[in-house]
Amino acid sequence: MSRAERLLDLMQILRRHRRPVSGQALAAELAISLRTLYRDIASLQAQGARIDGEAGVGYLLHPHFTLPPLMFSTDEVEALALGAKWVHERADGHLANAARDALAKISAVLPEARRDDLANSALLVGPGEAVAAGIAEIDTIRRAIRAERKLHISYADAHGAPTSRTIWPIALAFFDRARVAVAWCELRGGYRHFRLDRITALGATEARYPRRRSEMFAEWSKEVGARES
């Protein structure tokens, strides 16, 4: 790995962390010595990167620092192309168009060689089984998640029994044959998973749910992890 590539990798690692990360952890991930890491941090700071560092605390990239368009590696280009193809084939129309537009924007800032890698990626998304109904609801649910708004739904359980629910949607899971909304259910007083193909009616509301989605998502993740351990 060249030094330029290592500096780019270091920036990418720092961008992934929202809290200070120790020099030892950074050096280990990059497979370099602490002395080399300190030199690399100093080089990035000299080039304008706003990296805060404190002994015993670690390093943190300033949240408002943005990088100019970067050179993507071949693996990164293939990952982007494959992910966009999957979204285009398996998600709703709005996300499919967004994936296509995102690739076009990325392609516009890539050097010619990488642009060719993107256009001619050999990684393909194979045909899968037909997705159960529910695609039409995805856009409404995604907007409710972003706005932290409650939804009213009519839902049929696995036995076909109908219920009316008010839910606080926090995530959408995309499986091969089904789409599932993760939400707090007011009726059950807990987190539940709702297959979109079993939602028979869906109504958006202007009512915000009383907690932050990020907090609830972390709580749900912990709850799911405890059940699986």
C-alpha positions as CSV (number, residue, x, y, z in Angstrom):
1,M,0.0,0.0,0.0
2,S,1.4,3.4,-0.9
3,R,1.5,6.2,1.6
4,A,-1.2,8.1,-0.3
5,E,-3.5,5.1,-0.1
6,R,-2.7,4.7,3.6
7,L,-3.6,8.3,4.3
8,L,-6.9,7.9,2.5
9,D,-7.6,4.7,4.4
10,L,-6.9,6.6,7.7
11,M,-9.3,9.3,6.8
12,Q,-12.0,6.7,6.0
13,I,-11.5,5.0,9.3
14,L,-11.8,8.3,11.2
15,R,-15.0,9.1,9.3
16,R,-16.5,5.8,10.5
17,H,-16.0,6.7,14.1
18,R,-18.3,9.3,15.8
19,R,-16.3,9.1,19.0
20,P,-12.5,9.4,19.6
21,V,-10.6,6.3,18.6
22,S,-7.2,5.4,20.1
23,G,-4.0,5.6,18.3
24,Q,-3.3,2.0,19.0
25,A,-6.6,0.9,17.4
26,L,-5.9,3.0,14.3
27,A,-2.4,1.7,14.0
28,A,-3.6,-1.9,14.4
29,E,-6.3,-1.5,11.7
30,L,-3.8,0.0,9.3
31,A,-1.0,-2.5,10.3
32,I,1.5,0.3,11.0
33,S,3.5,1.4,14.0
34,L,2.3,4.1,16.3
35,R,5.2,6.3,15.2
36,T,4.0,6.0,11.6
37,L,0.5,6.8,12.6
38,Y,1.5,9.9,14.4
39,R,3.4,11.1,11.3
40,D,0.3,10.3,9.1
41,I,-2.0,12.2,11.5
42,A,0.4,15.2,11.4
43,S,0.5,15.1,7.6
44,L,-3.3,15.1,7.3
45,Q,-3.6,18.0,9.8
46,A,-1.0,19.9,7.8
47,Q,-3.1,19.4,4.7
48,G,-6.2,20.9,6.4
49,A,-7.9,17.9,7.9
50,R,-9.5,18.9,11.2
51,I,-8.4,16.0,13.4
52,D,-8.7,16.5,17.1
53,G,-6.3,14.5,19.3
54,E,-5.7,14.2,23.0
55,A,-3.4,11.8,24.9
56,G,-5.4,9.1,26.6
57,V,-8.6,10.0,24.6
58,G,-7.8,9.3,21.0
59,Y,-8.4,11.0,17.6
60,L,-11.6,12.4,16.2
61,L,-12.3,13.9,12.8
62,H,-14.2,17.1,13.0
63,P,-17.9,16.3,12.1
64,H,-18.2,19.2,9.7
65,F,-15.0,18.4,7.8
66,T,-15.8,17.1,4.3
67,L,-13.4,15.5,1.9
68,P,-13.0,16.4,-1.8
69,P,-14.0,13.6,-4.2
70,L,-11.6,10.7,-3.5
71,M,-10.1,7.9,-5.6
72,F,-12.1,4.8,-5.0
73,S,-10.3,1.4,-5.0
74,T,-11.4,-1.3,-7.5
75,D,-13.1,-3.2,-4.6
76,E,-14.9,0.0,-3.5
77,V,-16.2,0.6,-7.0
78,E,-17.4,-3.0,-7.3
79,A,-19.1,-2.8,-4.0
80,L,-20.9,0.4,-5.0
81,A,-22.0,-1.0,-8.3
82,L,-23.2,-4.3,-6.8
83,G,-25.1,-2.6,-4.0
84,A,-26.8,-0.2,-6.5
85,K,-27.8,-3.0,-8.7
86,W,-29.4,-4.9,-5.8
87,V,-31.3,-1.8,-4.8
88,H,-32.4,-1.2,-8.4
89,E,-33.7,-4.8,-8.6
90,R,-35.2,-5.3,-5.2
91,A,-36.3,-2.0,-3.7
92,D,-39.2,0.3,-4.5
93,G,-39.2,2.6,-7.5
94,H,-38.0,5.7,-5.6
95,L,-35.0,3.9,-4.2
96,A,-34.2,2.2,-7.5
97,N,-34.1,5.7,-9.2
98,A,-32.0,7.0,-6.3
99,A,-29.5,4.2,-6.7
100,R,-29.2,4.9,-10.4
101,D,-28.7,8.6,-9.9
102,A,-26.2,8.1,-7.1
103,L,-24.0,5.9,-9.4
104,A,-24.2,8.6,-12.1
105,K,-23.0,11.2,-9.6
106,I,-20.1,9.0,-8.4
107,S,-19.2,8.2,-12.0
108,A,-18.9,11.9,-12.8
109,V,-16.1,12.4,-10.3
110,L,-14.2,9.2,-10.9
111,P,-11.0,9.2,-13.1
112,E,-11.5,7.5,-16.4
113,A,-10.1,4.1,-15.4
114,R,-12.3,3.8,-12.3
115,R,-15.3,5.1,-14.3
116,D,-14.8,2.1,-16.7
117,D,-14.6,-0.2,-13.7
118,L,-18.0,1.1,-12.5
119,A,-19.6,0.8,-16.0
120,N,-18.2,-2.7,-16.7
121,S,-18.5,-4.3,-13.2
122,A,-18.6,-8.1,-13.5
123,L,-20.6,-8.5,-10.3
124,L,-24.2,-9.2,-11.0
125,V,-27.4,-9.5,-9.0
126,G,-29.0,-12.8,-9.9
127,P,-32.8,-13.4,-10.2
128,G,-34.5,-14.1,-7.0
129,E,-37.9,-15.4,-5.9
130,A,-40.8,-13.0,-6.4
131,V,-41.1,-10.5,-3.6
132,A,-44.3,-10.7,-1.6
133,A,-46.7,-7.8,-1.9
134,G,-45.9,-4.7,0.1
135,I,-43.6,-2.7,-2.2
136,A,-46.1,0.1,-2.5
137,E,-45.9,0.8,1.2
138,I,-42.1,1.2,1.4
139,D,-42.0,4.9,0.4
140,T,-44.6,5.9,2.9
141,I,-42.8,3.9,5.7
142,R,-39.4,5.3,4.8
143,R,-40.7,8.9,5.0
144,A,-42.3,8.2,8.3
145,I,-39.1,6.7,9.6
146,R,-37.1,9.8,8.5
147,A,-39.7,12.2,10.1
148,E,-40.2,10.0,13.2
149,R,-43.9,10.0,12.6
150,K,-46.5,7.5,13.7
151,L,-48.4,5.3,11.3
152,H,-51.9,3.7,11.5
153,I,-52.0,0.3,9.9
154,S,-54.5,-2.5,9.4
155,Y,-52.6,-5.7,9.8
156,A,-53.3,-9.4,9.4
157,D,-51.3,-11.8,11.5
158,A,-49.9,-15.2,10.3
159,H,-53.3,-16.8,10.8
160,G,-55.1,-14.0,8.9
161,A,-56.7,-12.4,12.0
162,P,-57.1,-8.6,11.4
163,T,-56.0,-6.0,13.9
164,S,-55.6,-2.2,13.9
165,R,-52.3,-0.8,15.1
166,T,-50.6,2.5,15.7
167,I,-46.9,1.9,15.2
168,W,-43.7,4.0,15.5
169,P,-41.5,2.7,12.6
170,I,-37.8,2.8,13.2
171,A,-36.3,0.6,10.4
172,L,-37.1,-1.4,7.3
173,A,-35.5,-4.9,6.7
174,F,-35.1,-6.2,3.1
175,F,-35.2,-10.0,2.9
176,D,-35.2,-12.0,-0.3
177,R,-38.9,-12.6,-0.4
178,A,-40.4,-10.1,2.1
179,R,-40.0,-6.6,3.5
180,V,-40.4,-6.1,7.2
181,A,-41.0,-2.9,9.2
182,V,-39.4,-2.7,12.6
183,A,-41.6,-0.6,14.9
184,W,-42.8,0.0,18.4
185,C,-46.4,-1.2,18.6
186,E,-48.7,0.8,20.9
187,L,-51.2,-2.1,21.1
188,R,-48.6,-4.5,22.3
189,G,-46.4,-2.1,24.2
190,G,-43.2,-3.3,22.7
191,Y,-41.1,-3.7,19.5
192,R,-42.7,-5.8,16.8
193,H,-41.9,-6.8,13.2
194,F,-44.6,-6.3,10.5
195,R,-44.4,-8.0,7.1
196,L,-45.4,-5.4,4.6
197,D,-47.4,-7.9,2.6
198,R,-49.7,-8.4,5.6
199,I,-50.5,-4.6,5.9
200,T,-53.9,-4.3,4.4
201,A,-54.2,-0.5,4.9
202,L,-51.7,2.2,5.8
203,G,-52.2,5.7,6.9
204,A,-49.6,8.4,7.5
205,T,-50.0,10.8,10.4
206,E,-48.4,14.1,11.5
207,A,-48.0,12.8,15.0
208,R,-44.4,12.5,16.1
209,Y,-43.6,9.6,18.3
210,P,-42.2,10.8,21.7
211,R,-38.7,9.3,21.5
212,R,-35.8,9.7,19.1
213,R,-35.5,7.0,16.4
214,S,-31.8,6.5,17.0
215,E,-32.4,5.8,20.7
216,M,-35.1,3.4,19.9
217,F,-33.1,1.6,17.2
218,A,-30.2,1.1,19.7
219,E,-32.7,-0.2,22.2
220,W,-34.3,-2.6,19.7
221,S,-30.8,-3.8,18.5
222,K,-29.8,-4.6,22.1
223,E,-33.1,-6.4,22.7
224,V,-32.7,-8.5,19.6
225,G,-29.0,-9.3,20.5
226,A,-30.1,-10.4,23.9
227,R,-32.6,-12.8,22.4
228,E,-30.1,-14.3,20.0
229,S,-27.3,-14.8,22.5
